[in-house]
Amino acid sequence: MELTPVQQAFLEKVRSFAQGEVKARAAAVDAAEAFPEDLVGRLCELGLMGIPYPQAVGGAGLDTVCYALAVEEISRACGSTGITLAAHTSLGTNPIHLFGSAEQQEHWLPRLCSGQTLGAFGLTEPGAGSDAGGTRTRAARTPGGWVVNGSKMWITNAAYADVLVFTALTDRDKREISCFLVEKGTPGYTIGACEKKLGLRGSDTHALAFENLHLPADALLGELGQGFQQMLKTLNGGRISIGAMALGLAQGALDEILDVFRGVTLRQSHAFYVADMATRIQAARHLVYDAARAKDAGRDYVTLSAMAKLFASETASWCADRAIQILGAEGYTRAHAAERIWRDAKLCEIGEGTSEIQRLVIGRRLLEAR
């Protein structure tokens, strides 16, 4: 994959950090099920929390390709740290960048881009995951603004985020959905216990509750009733980052095998697995960066991002599974990174639209274009 000199220099910077600092902490982060505050602090110091946003608002002023490179390299070393960066950038920050008022952007973007605060995105609810249009959280008008009641679940970065972007019904009869901002500590906004997950155990994940949450009128993000469209646009971009995350995990699984068996002649069946792993990873890499380049060029990238997310996430799970198979019983233990990567990779097939949803998006768009 050809990179510009700026992209190549950026890749080398991130890879050095990921392989030198993040990878060494990955097993401990997973075992302790602890949010890696020290690593997130280093992401801030290195200017990686606002990669694709303009320098005028505190971002790095780089492109989507650079952002995807960072997510890939960090996830290659530690999935928990990778998803923290991805959720903050694509889900927590991007809606404010795309749809926020001048006042909202001025207040939040410099803090988010510097990493002074993490961002979070509240979409999923009990009974409204893949069917995001099934939102039940309701925001009712009041003379001074809004009162919100409802709940969200599986929210990444929730306990560490000072601001949450979330969706709510603003007209129940019309199924009208709008987006809002709420600051942590606002009365009526409660963060539940941290979820105990199969993988990505260092990622901060919580359920949220809104109980008579009073918000001012200017808490509305963008136009009234445009929340569903805002959410779709946010997720279309977010799929590139999940694809990049999955790509990094897949590469991490291949790295593990190449490191363990360096200088050793593999049996033919295992050599075939390694060849297939490398081939699928290369195919996934082309899809992810094709989508990133399309986004940077202002071209339609919706189908490409869905393809990238679908193929890369299933590639990550497959590569981790093959890595365990090659390692045998050893691969089933925590002696190797393969079992952790296998656990981490599964989320990529679920979060930000399941594999089934990606196939639905791809199929519909292909048929509509006929």
N, C-alpha and C positions, 0 to 999 in steps of 0.2 A: 504494500500500500504506500503510494507516494505521498509525502508530506511536504508542506512548505518549510522553509528554514525556521519560521516562527513556531510552527507546529512541532517540528522535530526538536527544537531546543526545549520547548515546553514539555514534550514527552520525556525527554531525558531527565529533566528536573523532577517530574512527578515520579518516574520510575525509580530514581535514586532514593527518594524519600520512602516510597512504598516498600521497596525491597530491603532498604536499610533500617527502617524504623517500624513500619506497620506490620510487616510479615512476622517479625520477632514477637509481636504482642498478640497475634491473632488467636493462638491456642489458649492463652490465658484469658483473653476477653471472652471467648466462648465458654470456657470452663467456669468462670466466675459469674457468667450471665450479667456482666456489668457494663454499663455504658462507657465507652472509651473516651472519657473527658480529656485525657492528656493528648490523645491522637487528634481529636477534634480541635483542640487548642493549637496543635501544630498545623492543621489544615488552615486555620485562621492566619497564623503567622506567615504561611507561605502564599497567602492570597488566593486560596482555592475555593472560597465560599461564594464568590460572585463571578465565576469565570466568564459566563456569556453575557454579562450585563455591562452597560456603558460605564466608562470611567467617570463620567459626570455624576453618576449616582453612587459611586464607590466601588463599582465592579472592575474586573480586570480588562474589559473591553476586547475579549477574545471571542472566537467563534464556537459554534456547536461542535465542530470536530475536536477542538481542544477540550471542551467540556467532556465529550465522550471518551477521549483519551484518558482524562483524569479518573473518571468513574471506572473505566476498564482496569487501569493500573492499580488503583486502590482496592478494588474488589478482587483482583488477582491475588492480592496479599491478604485481605481480610474482608469478607462479605459484610460483616456488621458495620464496619467503617464506611464501606462503599455505599451501602443503602442509606446511611445517615447523610452523606453528601448528596446523593441523588434525590432523596425526598426533600431535603432542604432547598435545593436549587430548582428542581423542576416543578415541585408541587407547592412548597411553602412560599417561594419568592416569585415565581413566574406569574401567577395570577395578579399579584399587586403590580408587577412591571407592565403587564398587558392591559389591565382593566382599571387600575387604581386611579383615583383623582390625583391632581397635582399635590394636594395636601397629604394624602395617604402615601404617595410615593416619596415625597420629601421627608416624611416622618420615618418610614419603615425601610426603604431600600438601602440607605447607607448602613443601617444597623445590620440588615440581613447580609449584605454583600461583604461586610467586614467580618461577619461571624459573631458580632457582639450579641446577637440573638439568633437562635435557630428558627426556621419556619416550619409550619405543619399545615396539613390539608385535611379537612374533615368531610369526607364524602360517604364512606361505607357506613351502613346502619344494619342492625339486626333485620334481616329480610330484604335488604337493599344493597347487595354487593354488585354482582354483574348487572343487575337491573337497577342502575343508578337512578333511573327515573321514578323508582318506587320510594323515593325519599318521604319520610313521615315527619321529620323534624319540622316544626312550624314556627314561622315568624309572623306575629300579628301586629298590625299597626297600633300605635298608641299616640296620643297628642304630642309626645316628645320624641318619638322614634319607633322602637320595636320591642316586643317582649317575645322571647324565644323559649320553646319547650320541646324537648326531644333528646336524642342520644346519637352518638357515633361510636364506631368500634374499629379496632385494628389501626389506630392512628399513630404513624411513625413520628418520633421526635416530640410527642405531645408534652411530656413533663419538662422538657428543656426549652420548649418554644415559648417565646414571649408573645407571639401573635399566631392566631389560627385563622385560616381561611376556611369557611364551611358553607355548605348548601342548606337551604331551608325552603319549605313551601311558603309562598307569600299569597297565594290564592289557591285554596284547596279545591274548589270546584273546577278551576281551569287547569289544575296540576301545574301551576306556574311556580318555577323554582328560581330563586335569586341567591346570590353569594354575599356573605358578610364577613367582617373582620371582628374578632374579639381578642382582647388582651388578657393574658394570664393574670389571675387574681381578681377578675371582675366577679362580683357577687352573683351567684347563680350558675357559674361555670365551674364544674367539678371534674377533676382528673382522677380516673379510677386506678386500681392496682395495675402494676406492670404485668403484661401477659407472659405466661410461661410457654415458650415456643419450641418447636422441633429444631429449628435452625435460626441463624441470624440472632443468636442469643444476646449479643451485645447491643443490638438495636433496641431503642426505647419505644415500646409499643403499648398503648393504653386504650381503654374505652373512655368516652367522655359523656358527661351528662349536662343538659341545659334545663334548669328548673327556674322558671320565671326570671330568666336572664333578661335584664333591661339593657338595651343598646340604644345609643343616640342615632338620629337619622343619618348622620354621616358615616355610620358603620357599614352601610350598604356599599358593596364593591361593584362598581360599574352600574349598568342600567338595571332597573327593576325588571324582573322576568327573564333576564338573559343568563341566569345561572347555569342552565343545562348546556347552552352553547359554550359558555365560558369553561365549564368543566370539560367538555369534549376537546376543546382546543388545548387546554392544559394537559390532558391525558395523551393527546396525539404527540406532543413534544416529549412527555414523560416516558413514552414507550421507547424512545431512542436511548434514554438513560438506563432503563431496565434492560434493554438489549445489550448495552455496553457493560452493565454489571454482570449479566449472564455470560457474556463473552470473557470477561475477566476471570470468572469462576471456572469456566471451561479450560481456559489457558492455565489456571492454577492447578487443575487436576492433571493436565498433561505435564506441567513442570514437575509435579511430584513424581510421576513415573520416570521421567527422563533423569531426574536427580538420583532416584533410588537405584536405577539400573544402568547408571553411567558406566560405560566400559564393559558391560555384560551383554552377552549375546542372548536375546530373548528367543523363546520358543516361537515357532512360526505363528501360532494362533494369537499370541500376545503381540507379536510384531504387526500382525494385521490390525489388531485393535488400536495400536499406537498410530498406524497409518490412517485409519478411519477417523480417529480423534483429531489428528492434525488437519485432515481434509475438511471435516465438518467445521472446525474452528475457523479455518481460512474462509470458508463460504459464509459463515456467520459474520466474520469481520467485514467482508465486502458489503453485506446487507446493511449492517449497522452504520458504516461510514458513508455508504451511498445515501442512506436516509438523512444523515447529518449534513452532508454536502447539499442535498436537495433543499433542506430547511434553510441553510445559509444562503443559498442562491435565490430564495423566495419562490421556489417551485412547489407544487403540490407534493407533499411528503406523507400524506395520511396512510396510503396503502403501503408504502415503503416502510414506514415506522411500524406498522402492524406486522408486516412480514419479518422485519428485523427482530422485533420482540418475540414473535412466535418461534422462529427458527433458532435464535440464539438461546432462548430459555430452555427449549427442549434439547438443544445441543449440550448445554451445561449439565442437565440431569443425566443425559446419556454418557457424557465423558466421565463424570464422577462415578457413575455406576461401573463403567468399564475399568476405571482406575482401581476400584475396590476389587473387581474380579481378577485383575492382573496380580494384585498384591495378595490375594487369597485371604486367609484368616487374619493376617496382619492388617489388611485393609479394613477389616471389620472392627478394629480397635482404634483407640485414640493415639496410637503410636505414629500414625500418619495423618496428613491433612485431608486425605481423600474422603474419609467418613464425614468430616466437618463440612467439606465442600458439597458433598452429596446432600446433607441436611440443608445447607444454605441455599442451594440451587433450586429446591422445590418451590420456594416462594416466587421465583421469577415466572413460573408457569401460572401463578394465581394472581399476584398483585398487579394493579393498574390494568385490569382486564385479563381474564383467564385465557388460556390457549383457545378455548372454544369461542370466546368473544372475538379474538383476533381473526379466527377463521371466518366468523360471521361478517366482520368488517371487510375483510379481503374479498370474500365471495360477493357480497352485496355491491361493493364498488366496481368490481370487474363486470358484473351483470348490468349495472347502471350505465357503464361506459359503452355497452354494445349498441 
